[in-house]
Amino acid sequence: MELKPVKIGKYRLKYPIIQGGMGVGISWDQLAGHVSLEGGLGVISSVGTGYYNNKAYADKLVSDRPLETDNFYSKKALFKIFENARKICADAPLACNVLYAINDYGRVVEDACAAGADIIITGAGLPTNMPEFTADYPDVALVPIVSSPKALRLICRRWEKRYGKIPDAVILEGPLSGGHQGFTYEQCLMEEYQLENLIGPVVEEAERWGGIPVFAAGGIWDKNDIVRCIELGAAGVQMGTRFIGTHECDAHQNFKEVLLNAKKEDILLLKSPVGYPARGVRTNLINLVDRREGPAIKCISNCVAPCKRGVEAKQVGYCIADRLSDAYMGDKELGLFFSGANGYRLNELISVKELMQKLVYGE
């Protein structure tokens, strides 16, 4: 099957491949810029931008970490990331991923639009008020992430009633994805919640709203997976973990090595202060947390609303902002390394250009 161009709002992607937004600092200017350059949709993560360029754009630090929400989600850094990504991909479509669960969600969406995002992607909750924050940017396409036809229906009803708008596309994320899941721990393991069984019902719901393009995500690895999703009715796919195995990925070399060295049994579902199960790699941090011996939890950055200023972090045994940023900075001992279920299949680092060629034309 030849992979054909697809449109999201007014934007045309040469190939129906969206690169997943991965934070802290896994998909910033280098990765996103090169994916867009090569015909996919590069996605800049808005999470933890205060750490960008050795925290050069965070105005206040405590214990060498960005203080409070406005520094953790640094507007100045986000603008610089987009500026540098544009130097790579020019006017090719470029997206920003903004988690719904974060503090200052609306402000960060507005920052991303002002920075030059063509498309905003939002998961980690139901973004029922997402269009409210893009009213001044009518050309920006809006793409929620859902895990069921019911979630898509709810978003469409709310958006249509309140804003006279429906999503420009939707990402359906199954339970094999890296990071936070839209399912309970038990659902992640149940057959009816696996991606291939969700595509049909979500595409059917999308058709009721005028044929919203559905991009399938979670466990996508190669062209065979892409073709299978398209044959099931998807317009294309989103894939994150495989892009970590590229030279251009903004992750620290140590982060890449953790995945290159991971075995299948090392990748597991973890508890998270965000309130959803999260998939990552078993490392020294996870062993410490299991013994309730993890590093002190201080809530310096105040990153996500569900954590309630560290209350949930203390319940699960780690601060997600501190541990994800440690992974970004290459700390193998205390970093939290998110990965999709297939992360153990990474066995080499290649260029984004070469990876896109493999995905489009086959291995």
Backbone hydrogen bonds, N-H to C=O, Kabsch-Sander energy under -0.5 kcal/mol:
donor,donor_aa,acceptor,acceptor_aa,energy
4,K,2,E,-0.5
6,V,13,L,-1.8
8,I,11,Y,-2.8
9,G,168,D,-0.6
11,Y,8,I,-2.1
13,L,6,V,-3.4
13,L,11,Y,-0.5
15,Y,39,G,-2.5
17,I,15,Y,-2.0
18,I,237,V,-2.8
19,Q,41,L,-2.6
20,G,239,M,-2.0
22,M,20,G,-0.6
25,G,47,V,-0.8
26,I,22,M,-1.1
27,S,22,M,-2.3
28,W,26,I,-0.5
32,A,28,W,-1.9
33,G,29,D,-2.0
34,H,30,Q,-1.9
35,V,31,L,-2.4
36,S,32,A,-2.3
37,L,33,G,-2.0
38,E,34,H,-1.7
39,G,36,S,-1.5
40,G,35,V,-2.2
41,L,17,I,-2.4
42,G,40,G,-0.7
42,G,93,P,-0.7
44,I,95,A,-2.8
45,S,27,S,-2.8
46,S,97,N,-2.1
49,T,46,S,-0.9
50,G,72,F,-2.3
51,Y,48,G,-2.3
52,Y,49,T,-1.9
54,N,51,Y,-0.7
55,K,51,Y,-0.8
56,A,52,Y,-1.1
56,A,53,N,-1.0
57,Y,52,Y,-0.6
58,A,55,K,-1.1
59,D,57,Y,-0.6
62,V,65,R,-2.6
65,R,62,V,-1.4
67,L,60,K,-2.7
68,E,300,I,-2.7
71,N,67,L,-0.6
71,N,68,E,-1.0
72,F,68,E,-2.3
73,Y,69,T,-2.9
74,S,71,N,-0.6
74,S,72,F,-0.8
78,L,74,S,-2.1
79,F,75,K,-2.4
80,K,76,K,-1.9
81,I,77,A,-2.7
82,F,78,L,-2.3
83,E,79,F,-2.5
84,N,80,K,-2.5
85,A,81,I,-2.4
86,R,82,F,-2.6
87,K,83,E,-1.1
88,I,84,N,-0.6
88,I,85,A,-1.0
89,C,85,A,-2.5
90,A,86,R,-2.2
92,A,89,C,-1.9
95,A,42,G,-2.8
96,C,119,I,-2.3
97,N,44,I,-2.7
98,V,96,C,-0.6
98,V,121,I,-2.8
100,Y,123,G,-3.2
102,I,99,L,-1.0
103,N,303,C,-2.3
105,Y,102,I,-0.8
108,V,104,D,-2.4
109,V,105,Y,-2.4
110,E,106,G,-2.3
111,D,107,R,-2.4
112,A,108,V,-2.5
113,C,109,V,-2.3
114,A,110,E,-2.5
115,A,111,D,-2.1
116,G,112,A,-0.8
116,G,113,C,-0.9
117,A,112,A,-2.4
118,D,94,L,-2.9
119,I,94,L,-1.1
120,I,141,A,-2.8
121,I,96,C,-2.8
122,T,143,V,-1.9
128,T,126,L,-2.3
130,M,127,P,-1.3
132,E,129,N,-1.5
133,F,130,M,-1.4
134,T,131,P,-1.2
135,A,132,E,-0.5
137,Y,134,T,-2.2
140,V,137,Y,-1.8
141,A,118,D,-2.6
143,V,120,I,-2.7
145,I,122,T,-2.8
146,V,171,I,-3.0
152,L,148,S,-1.6
153,R,149,P,-2.6
154,L,150,K,-2.3
155,I,151,A,-2.2
156,C,152,L,-2.7
157,R,153,R,-2.4
158,R,154,L,-2.3
159,W,155,I,-2.9
160,E,156,C,-2.6
161,K,157,R,-2.2
162,R,158,R,-2.7
163,Y,159,W,-2.9
164,G,159,W,-0.8
164,G,160,E,-1.0
165,K,159,W,-1.1
168,D,142,L,-2.2
169,A,142,L,-1.0
170,V,213,P,-2.5
171,I,144,P,-2.4
172,L,170,V,-0.6
172,L,215,F,-2.9
173,E,146,V,-2.5
173,E,171,I,-0.7
174,G,172,L,-0.6
174,G,217,A,-3.1
177,S,174,G,-1.1
179,G,279,R,-2.1
181,Q,277,P,-2.6
188,C,184,T,-1.9
189,L,185,Y,-0.6
189,L,186,E,-1.2
190,M,187,Q,-1.4
193,Y,190,M,-1.3
194,Q,191,E,-1.8
197,N,194,Q,-1.7
198,L,194,Q,-0.7
198,L,195,L,-1.5
199,I,195,L,-1.8
202,V,198,L,-2.1
203,V,199,I,-2.8
204,E,200,G,-2.4
205,E,201,P,-1.9
206,A,202,V,-2.6
207,E,203,V,-2.0
208,R,204,E,-1.1
209,W,205,E,-0.6
209,W,206,A,-0.9
210,G,207,E,-1.7
211,G,206,A,-1.6
212,I,206,A,-1.6
215,F,170,V,-2.9
215,F,213,P,-0.5
216,A,214,V,-0.5
216,A,236,G,-2.4
217,A,172,L,-2.6
218,G,238,Q,-0.6
226,I,222,D,-2.0
227,V,223,K,-3.1
228,R,224,N,-2.4
229,C,225,D,-2.2
230,I,226,I,-2.2
231,E,227,V,-2.7
232,L,228,R,-1.3
233,G,230,I,-1.4
234,A,229,C,-2.4
235,A,214,V,-2.9
236,G,214,V,-1.1
237,V,16,P,-2.4
238,Q,216,A,-2.5
239,M,18,I,-2.6
243,F,240,G,-1.5
244,I,240,G,-0.5
244,I,241,T,-1.7
245,G,241,T,-0.6
245,G,242,R,-1.1
246,T,243,F,-0.8
247,H,350,I,-1.9
249,C,246,T,-0.6
250,D,26,I,-1.3
251,A,26,I,-0.6
255,F,252,H,-0.7
256,K,252,H,-1.8
257,E,253,Q,-2.2
258,V,254,N,-2.0
259,L,255,F,-1.6
260,L,256,K,-2.7
261,N,257,E,-2.0
262,A,258,V,-0.5
262,A,259,L,-0.9
266,D,263,K,-1.8
267,I,263,K,-0.6
267,I,264,K,-1.2
268,L,266,D,-0.6
268,L,280,G,-2.6
270,L,278,A,-4.1
275,G,272,S,-1.6
278,A,270,L,-2.5
279,R,179,G,-2.4
280,G,268,L,-2.4
280,G,278,A,-0.5
281,V,337,F,-2.7
282,R,266,D,-3.2
283,T,281,V,-0.6
284,N,332,K,-0.6
287,N,283,T,-1.8
288,L,284,N,-2.4
289,V,285,L,-2.8
290,D,286,I,-2.4
291,R,287,N,-1.1
292,R,289,V,-1.7
293,E,288,L,-3.3
298,K,296,A,-0.6
305,A,101,A,-2.4
307,C,304,V,-0.8
308,K,305,A,-1.8
311,V,307,C,-0.7
311,V,308,K,-1.1
312,E,307,C,-2.4
314,K,310,G,-2.1
315,Q,311,V,-1.2
316,V,312,E,-2.4
317,G,313,A,-2.4
318,Y,313,A,-1.2
320,I,318,Y,-0.6
323,R,319,C,-2.3
324,L,320,I,-2.4
325,S,321,A,-1.9
326,D,322,D,-1.9
327,A,323,R,-1.7
328,Y,324,L,-2.1
329,M,325,S,-1.9
330,G,327,A,-1.3
331,D,326,D,-2.8
332,K,330,G,-1.1
335,G,331,D,-1.7
336,L,323,R,-2.3
337,F,335,G,-0.6
338,F,336,L,-0.8
339,S,279,R,-1.5
341,A,176,L,-2.8
343,G,340,G,-2.0
345,R,342,N,-2.6
346,L,343,G,-1.8
350,I,245,G,-2.0
355,L,351,S,-2.5
356,M,352,V,-2.9
357,Q,353,K,-1.9
358,K,354,E,-2.2
359,L,355,L,-2.5
360,V,356,M,-2.2
361,Y,357,Q,-2.8
362,G,358,K,-1.9
